[in-house]
Amino acid sequence: MPAPERIPPGRVTGTVTVLDLLTKGELTVRGQIREASNAVIYCSVAYEGQEAHCVYKPVAGERPLWDFPDGTLAQREVAAYEVSEATGWGLVPPTVLREGPYGQGMCQLWIDTQTEDAEAEADGDGEAETEEPGALLALVEGDEPGEGWKAVGLADVGEDRTALLVHADDERLRRLAVLDAVINNGDRKGGHLLPAPDGRLYAIDHGVTFNVEDKLRTLLWGWAGEPLTDEALAVLARLTDELAEGAPLATRLAALITPAETEAVRARVRELRHTGRHPEPSGQWPAIPWPPV
C-alpha cells in the first residue's frame, strides 16, 4: 500500500483540502508537547490517501484562567484563524474545531520550520548577542536598534546588565502586529513565530484572544504609534464589511466567541481605522508577555 501524500499549508490535492483533512481525517496520537501550559498533542491525520501532521489541543486539557471563561481556548484559536483568513494574509495555520481522542478540541496543521532559533539570546556571560541574518528577534548592545530593526525595550541579561530587545522591520511581522491588535492577543511571544522554508511566516498559540478588555501583550511593539500602511487600512476596511451582521466572518465568529466579544472586534477595527496608527501600550496591562519566548 503506497504511503499517504503529505499536504503542505494551503494545498489542495484532488478534491481534498487541508481543512477537509483536518476536519474529517483520522487522528493518530504521536506524542505530546510537554513544555506547553495546556495539553498539546502531536498527531498525524489521514483522509482519502492524504496525510499531514497536526497539533490537537483538547478542551479537556485547558488550564483554567482567571480572565477567560473555562473551556473556550480552542474556539478562540479557530476564531483567530478565521480572522486571519479574512485579512488575506494567511498568518495562522489552518485550524478547525473537531472531536478527537480526548474529546472536542482545536486541530491545527503542523508547520515545519528549517531556520535556526529566531531569537538571539544573551549568552551565559551576560553579553548580548548581535542580530543574526534571518532572525526575527534579537538582543543588541546600545540604545538604538540599528538599520532593519525596531526597538521593543530594554531586557535584563544578567549581572546587572541590560540589552535592547529588537524585532525585524519585516512586513510579515507588521501584518501580524495588526492582526494581533484586531484579535486582542494577550500572549504574542517569540516562540509563537514560525518562519516556513518557503518564506512565509506563521503564528501560533491564539488561545488568549478576543477578550472584551484590552489585553494586548506582544513583542511586536516596534511600530507603536506609527501610521498604518495603506495595505493594512485596506484590510481593515474589508474586515469591517466581513464583520457586519450576517456577513460571512461575523457568522463564523458567532459560533466561536460571544456576541460581546464579536462586537469588541468590530470596535477595535473601527478604532484602528479612526486613528490610522498602530496601537500603543495602554499602561493598564503588562505590555510584554512573560516569559517572552
PERAZI-V462387 format. One record per residue. N is the residue number from 1. RES is the residue in one small letter. SS is DSSP state (~ for helix, > for strand, _ for the rest). PHI is phi as a letter, one per 20 degrees, with the letter a starting at -180 (none if undefined). D_CENTER is the distance of its C-alpha to the mean C-alpha in Angstrom with 2 decimals. Layout:
n=N res=RES ss=SS phi=PHI d_center=D_CENTER
n=N res=RES ss=SS phi=PHI d_center=D_CENTER
This chain:
n=1 res=m ss=_ phi=none d_center=37.49
n=2 res=p ss=_ phi=f d_center=35.02
n=3 res=a ss=_ phi=f d_center=31.57
n=4 res=p ss=_ phi=f d_center=28.79
n=5 res=e ss=> phi=e d_center=26.96
n=6 res=r ss=> phi=e d_center=23.35
n=7 res=i ss=_ phi=d d_center=21.05
n=8 res=p ss=_ phi=f d_center=18.28
n=9 res=p ss=_ phi=g d_center=15.25
n=10 res=g ss=_ phi=n d_center=16.77
n=11 res=r ss=_ phi=e d_center=20.28
n=12 res=v ss=_ phi=d d_center=23.04
n=13 res=t ss=> phi=d d_center=26.01
n=14 res=g ss=_ phi=m d_center=29.05
n=15 res=t ss=_ phi=e d_center=28.26
n=16 res=v ss=> phi=e d_center=25.32
n=17 res=t ss=_ phi=e d_center=21.80
n=18 res=v ss=~ phi=f d_center=18.64
n=19 res=l ss=~ phi=f d_center=18.17
n=20 res=d ss=~ phi=g d_center=21.83
n=21 res=l ss=~ phi=g d_center=21.35
n=22 res=l ss=~ phi=f d_center=18.52
n=23 res=t ss=~ phi=e d_center=20.39
n=24 res=k ss=~ phi=d d_center=23.95
n=25 res=g ss=_ phi=f d_center=23.94
n=26 res=e ss=> phi=e d_center=25.48
n=27 res=l ss=> phi=e d_center=23.17
n=28 res=t ss=> phi=c d_center=24.70
n=29 res=v ss=> phi=f d_center=23.50
n=30 res=r ss=> phi=d d_center=23.46
n=31 res=g ss=> phi=r d_center=22.31
n=32 res=q ss=> phi=c d_center=20.13
n=33 res=i ss=_ phi=e d_center=17.47
n=34 res=r ss=_ phi=f d_center=19.43
n=35 res=e ss=_ phi=f d_center=17.65
n=36 res=a ss=_ phi=f d_center=14.96
n=37 res=s ss=_ phi=f d_center=15.96
n=38 res=n ss=_ phi=d d_center=16.00
n=39 res=a ss=_ phi=f d_center=17.55
n=40 res=v ss=_ phi=c d_center=15.57
n=41 res=i ss=> phi=d d_center=17.95
n=42 res=y ss=> phi=e d_center=18.00
n=43 res=c ss=> phi=c d_center=19.92
n=44 res=s ss=> phi=d d_center=21.51
n=45 res=v ss=> phi=c d_center=21.93
n=46 res=a ss=> phi=c d_center=25.00
n=47 res=y ss=> phi=b d_center=26.40
n=48 res=e ss=_ phi=l d_center=29.42
n=49 res=g ss=_ phi=n d_center=29.61
n=50 res=q ss=> phi=d d_center=25.95
n=51 res=e ss=> phi=b d_center=23.71
n=52 res=a ss=> phi=b d_center=20.22
n=53 res=h ss=> phi=e d_center=18.37
n=54 res=c ss=> phi=b d_center=15.63
n=55 res=v ss=> phi=d d_center=14.03
n=56 res=y ss=> phi=d d_center=15.75
n=57 res=k ss=> phi=d d_center=15.01
n=58 res=p ss=> phi=f d_center=18.21
n=59 res=v ss=~ phi=g d_center=18.57
n=60 res=a ss=~ phi=f d_center=21.65
n=61 res=g ss=~ phi=e d_center=19.79
n=62 res=e ss=_ phi=f d_center=17.70
n=63 res=r ss=_ phi=e d_center=18.96
n=64 res=p ss=_ phi=g d_center=20.25
n=65 res=l ss=> phi=c d_center=18.85
n=66 res=w ss=_ phi=f d_center=21.29
n=67 res=d ss=_ phi=d d_center=19.26
n=68 res=f ss=> phi=c d_center=17.68
n=69 res=p ss=_ phi=f d_center=19.97
n=70 res=d ss=_ phi=f d_center=20.46
n=71 res=g ss=_ phi=m d_center=19.21
n=72 res=t ss=_ phi=c d_center=16.51
n=73 res=l ss=~ phi=f d_center=13.18
n=74 res=a ss=~ phi=f d_center=13.23
n=75 res=q ss=~ phi=f d_center=13.99
n=76 res=r ss=~ phi=f d_center=11.14
n=77 res=e ss=~ phi=f d_center=8.68
n=78 res=v ss=~ phi=f d_center=11.00
n=79 res=a ss=~ phi=f d_center=11.29
n=80 res=a ss=~ phi=f d_center=7.73
n=81 res=y ss=~ phi=f d_center=8.63
n=82 res=e ss=~ phi=f d_center=11.95
n=83 res=v ss=~ phi=f d_center=11.15
n=84 res=s ss=~ phi=g d_center=9.18
n=85 res=e ss=~ phi=f d_center=12.35
n=86 res=a ss=~ phi=f d_center=14.58
n=87 res=t ss=~ phi=f d_center=13.63
n=88 res=g ss=_ phi=n d_center=14.72
n=89 res=w ss=_ phi=e d_center=12.14
n=90 res=g ss=_ phi=l d_center=10.65
n=91 res=l ss=_ phi=e d_center=7.25
n=92 res=v ss=> phi=d d_center=5.98
n=93 res=p ss=_ phi=g d_center=8.80
n=94 res=p ss=_ phi=g d_center=11.66
n=95 res=t ss=> phi=b d_center=11.52
n=96 res=v ss=> phi=c d_center=14.71
n=97 res=l ss=> phi=d d_center=16.62
n=98 res=r ss=> phi=b d_center=19.78
n=99 res=e ss=> phi=e d_center=22.50
n=100 res=g ss=> phi=b d_center=22.47
n=101 res=p ss=_ phi=g d_center=24.79
n=102 res=y ss=_ phi=d d_center=23.91
n=103 res=g ss=> phi=n d_center=23.60
n=104 res=q ss=> phi=f d_center=21.00
n=105 res=g ss=> phi=a d_center=17.38
n=106 res=m ss=> phi=e d_center=14.07
n=107 res=c ss=> phi=c d_center=14.45
n=108 res=q ss=> phi=c d_center=11.83
n=109 res=l ss=> phi=g d_center=13.11
n=110 res=w ss=_ phi=f d_center=13.27
n=111 res=i ss=_ phi=d d_center=12.44
n=112 res=d ss=_ phi=e d_center=15.33
n=113 res=t ss=_ phi=c d_center=15.19
n=114 res=q ss=_ phi=c d_center=18.52
n=115 res=t ss=_ phi=d d_center=17.97
n=116 res=e ss=_ phi=f d_center=19.25
n=117 res=d ss=_ phi=g d_center=17.30
n=118 res=a ss=_ phi=f d_center=15.13
n=119 res=e ss=> phi=d d_center=16.30
n=120 res=a ss=_ phi=e d_center=20.04
n=121 res=e ss=_ phi=d d_center=21.26
n=122 res=a ss=_ phi=f d_center=24.72
n=123 res=d ss=_ phi=e d_center=27.35
n=124 res=g ss=_ phi=f d_center=29.65
n=125 res=d ss=_ phi=e d_center=32.16
n=126 res=g ss=_ phi=n d_center=29.85
n=127 res=e ss=_ phi=e d_center=29.89
n=128 res=a ss=_ phi=f d_center=26.77
n=129 res=e ss=_ phi=e d_center=25.81
n=130 res=t ss=_ phi=e d_center=25.63
n=131 res=e ss=_ phi=f d_center=22.75
n=132 res=e ss=_ phi=d d_center=22.73
n=133 res=p ss=_ phi=g d_center=22.57
n=134 res=g ss=_ phi=n d_center=19.21
n=135 res=a ss=_ phi=f d_center=17.44
n=136 res=l ss=_ phi=d d_center=14.44
n=137 res=l ss=> phi=c d_center=15.47
n=138 res=a ss=> phi=b d_center=19.06
n=139 res=l ss=> phi=d d_center=21.76
n=140 res=v ss=> phi=c d_center=24.87
n=141 res=e ss=_ phi=f d_center=28.34
n=142 res=g ss=_ phi=n d_center=29.67
n=143 res=d ss=_ phi=d d_center=28.59
n=144 res=e ss=_ phi=d d_center=27.25
n=145 res=p ss=_ phi=f d_center=24.10
n=146 res=g ss=_ phi=n d_center=26.04
n=147 res=e ss=_ phi=f d_center=25.76
n=148 res=g ss=_ phi=n d_center=22.40
n=149 res=w ss=> phi=c d_center=20.53
n=150 res=k ss=> phi=c d_center=19.42
n=151 res=a ss=> phi=f d_center=20.34
n=152 res=v ss=> phi=d d_center=18.19
n=153 res=g ss=> phi=r d_center=21.06
n=154 res=l ss=> phi=e d_center=23.47
n=155 res=a ss=> phi=c d_center=22.67
n=156 res=d ss=> phi=f d_center=25.35
n=157 res=v ss=> phi=d d_center=26.15
n=158 res=g ss=> phi=n d_center=29.19
n=159 res=e ss=_ phi=l d_center=32.93
n=160 res=d ss=_ phi=l d_center=32.57
n=161 res=r ss=> phi=d d_center=30.72
n=162 res=t ss=> phi=c d_center=27.66
n=163 res=a ss=> phi=c d_center=25.63
n=164 res=l ss=> phi=e d_center=23.47
n=165 res=l ss=> phi=e d_center=19.72
n=166 res=v ss=> phi=c d_center=18.55
n=167 res=h ss=> phi=c d_center=15.72
n=168 res=a ss=> phi=f d_center=16.62
n=169 res=d ss=_ phi=e d_center=17.73
n=170 res=d ss=_ phi=c d_center=15.72
n=171 res=e ss=~ phi=f d_center=15.23
n=172 res=r ss=~ phi=f d_center=11.95
n=173 res=l ss=~ phi=f d_center=10.59
n=174 res=r ss=~ phi=f d_center=12.62
n=175 res=r ss=~ phi=f d_center=11.19
n=176 res=l ss=~ phi=f d_center=7.63
n=177 res=a ss=~ phi=g d_center=9.70
n=178 res=v ss=~ phi=f d_center=11.30
n=179 res=l ss=~ phi=g d_center=8.57
n=180 res=d ss=~ phi=f d_center=7.52
n=181 res=a ss=~ phi=f d_center=11.31
n=182 res=v ss=~ phi=f d_center=11.85
n=183 res=i ss=~ phi=e d_center=9.84
n=184 res=n ss=_ phi=l d_center=10.94
n=185 res=n ss=_ phi=f d_center=8.05
n=186 res=g ss=_ phi=e d_center=10.35
n=187 res=d ss=_ phi=a d_center=8.67
n=188 res=r ss=> phi=e d_center=6.76
n=189 res=k ss=_ phi=d d_center=8.81
n=190 res=g ss=~ phi=f d_center=10.14
n=191 res=g ss=~ phi=f d_center=9.92
n=192 res=h ss=~ phi=e d_center=6.19
n=193 res=l ss=> phi=d d_center=7.15
n=194 res=l ss=> phi=c d_center=9.18
n=195 res=p ss=> phi=f d_center=12.00
n=196 res=a ss=_ phi=e d_center=13.96
n=197 res=p ss=_ phi=g d_center=17.77
n=198 res=d ss=_ phi=e d_center=18.13
n=199 res=g ss=_ phi=n d_center=16.50
n=200 res=r ss=_ phi=f d_center=13.31
n=201 res=l ss=> phi=d d_center=9.93
n=202 res=y ss=> phi=d d_center=7.06
n=203 res=a ss=> phi=c d_center=3.49
n=204 res=i ss=_ phi=c d_center=3.89
n=205 res=d ss=_ phi=m d_center=5.47
n=206 res=h ss=_ phi=c d_center=5.44
n=207 res=g ss=_ phi=f d_center=9.19
n=208 res=v ss=_ phi=d d_center=10.24
n=209 res=t ss=_ phi=c d_center=9.67
n=210 res=f ss=_ phi=m d_center=12.52
n=211 res=n ss=_ phi=f d_center=15.18
n=212 res=v ss=_ phi=f d_center=18.24
n=213 res=e ss=_ phi=e d_center=18.74
n=214 res=d ss=_ phi=f d_center=17.07
n=215 res=k ss=_ phi=c d_center=14.53
n=216 res=l ss=_ phi=f d_center=12.47
n=217 res=r ss=_ phi=c d_center=12.03
n=218 res=t ss=> phi=b d_center=10.47
n=219 res=l ss=_ phi=e d_center=11.89
n=220 res=l ss=_ phi=d d_center=11.76
n=221 res=w ss=_ phi=e d_center=14.96
n=222 res=g ss=_ phi=f d_center=17.04
n=223 res=w ss=_ phi=d d_center=17.55
n=224 res=a ss=_ phi=g d_center=18.32
n=225 res=g ss=_ phi=n d_center=21.33
n=226 res=e ss=_ phi=e d_center=21.52
n=227 res=p ss=> phi=f d_center=22.16
n=228 res=l ss=_ phi=f d_center=19.47
n=229 res=t ss=_ phi=f d_center=20.11
n=230 res=d ss=~ phi=g d_center=22.20
n=231 res=e ss=~ phi=f d_center=19.52
n=232 res=a ss=~ phi=f d_center=17.09
n=233 res=l ss=~ phi=f d_center=20.07
n=234 res=a ss=~ phi=f d_center=20.89
n=235 res=v ss=~ phi=f d_center=17.47
n=236 res=l ss=~ phi=f d_center=17.81
n=237 res=a ss=~ phi=f d_center=21.32
n=238 res=r ss=~ phi=f d_center=20.25
n=239 res=l ss=~ phi=f d_center=17.80
n=240 res=t ss=~ phi=g d_center=20.84
n=241 res=d ss=~ phi=f d_center=22.82
n=242 res=e ss=~ phi=f d_center=20.27
n=243 res=l ss=_ phi=e d_center=20.00
n=244 res=a ss=_ phi=f d_center=23.79
n=245 res=e ss=_ phi=g d_center=25.56
n=246 res=g ss=_ phi=n d_center=26.04
n=247 res=a ss=_ phi=f d_center=23.73
n=248 res=p ss=~ phi=g d_center=21.54
n=249 res=l ss=~ phi=f d_center=18.14
n=250 res=a ss=~ phi=g d_center=19.93
n=251 res=t ss=~ phi=f d_center=21.65
n=252 res=r ss=~ phi=f d_center=18.61
n=253 res=l ss=~ phi=f d_center=16.97
n=254 res=a ss=~ phi=g d_center=20.42
n=255 res=a ss=_ phi=e d_center=20.18
n=256 res=l ss=_ phi=c d_center=16.91
n=257 res=i ss=_ phi=c d_center=17.08
n=258 res=t ss=_ phi=f d_center=20.26
n=259 res=p ss=~ phi=g d_center=22.22
n=260 res=a ss=~ phi=f d_center=21.86
n=261 res=e ss=~ phi=f d_center=18.05
n=262 res=t ss=~ phi=f d_center=18.29
n=263 res=e ss=~ phi=f d_center=20.86
n=264 res=a ss=~ phi=f d_center=18.71
n=265 res=v ss=~ phi=f d_center=16.13
n=266 res=r ss=~ phi=g d_center=19.25
n=267 res=a ss=~ phi=f d_center=20.48
n=268 res=r ss=~ phi=f d_center=17.47
n=269 res=v ss=~ phi=f d_center=17.74
n=270 res=r ss=~ phi=f d_center=21.47
n=271 res=e ss=~ phi=f d_center=21.20
n=272 res=l ss=~ phi=f d_center=19.07
n=273 res=r ss=~ phi=f d_center=21.65
n=274 res=h ss=~ phi=f d_center=24.48
n=275 res=t ss=~ phi=f d_center=23.70
n=276 res=g ss=_ phi=m d_center=22.42
n=277 res=r ss=> phi=c d_center=20.59
n=278 res=h ss=_ phi=f d_center=17.32
n=279 res=p ss=_ phi=f d_center=17.40
n=280 res=e ss=_ phi=d d_center=18.91
n=281 res=p ss=_ phi=g d_center=18.63
n=282 res=s ss=_ phi=f d_center=20.71
n=283 res=g ss=_ phi=n d_center=22.58
n=284 res=q ss=_ phi=d d_center=22.47
n=285 res=w ss=_ phi=b d_center=19.45
n=286 res=p ss=_ phi=g d_center=18.39
n=287 res=a ss=_ phi=f d_center=16.40
n=288 res=i ss=_ phi=d d_center=14.87
n=289 res=p ss=_ phi=f d_center=13.37
n=290 res=w ss=_ phi=c d_center=15.81
n=291 res=p ss=_ phi=f d_center=15.93
n=292 res=p ss=_ phi=f d_center=13.94
n=293 res=v ss=_ phi=e d_center=13.13
